[in-house]
Amino acid sequence: MSKNSSKVFPHGRRITGVRALLYSGANKARLDNQSRVSVPQTLRAFAGLDSEVIVAGAPGRLELWNPARWEEAISAVQHTLPNPTFSPTLWRNNYDPT
């Protein structure tokens, strides 16, 4: 059992149970010969993914976001920061991957 699995939430649920619930829709995949990964339709529909997605780095994983949901999530927490000098939206809009 990992260190985190012994932590308990206020209502007695273990972190491992919460992880299982959160990742129950997870899907293992392999990169193809062009280093692409296919996202199953059920997960695309759940996340509201269409032709454009935000790929966000997170500890130990990448997250795929619907752009509108990403903006909402960032906006919801940005005002809580003591000095919000970093703007992911501004950075993304000025990023040129070419």
ABEGO torsion letter per residue (X at the ends): XBAAAABBBAAGBBAAAAAAAAAAABBBBBBBAAGBBBBBAAAAAAAGBBABBBBBBBBGBBBBBBAAAAAAAAAAAAAABABBABBAAAAAAABBAX
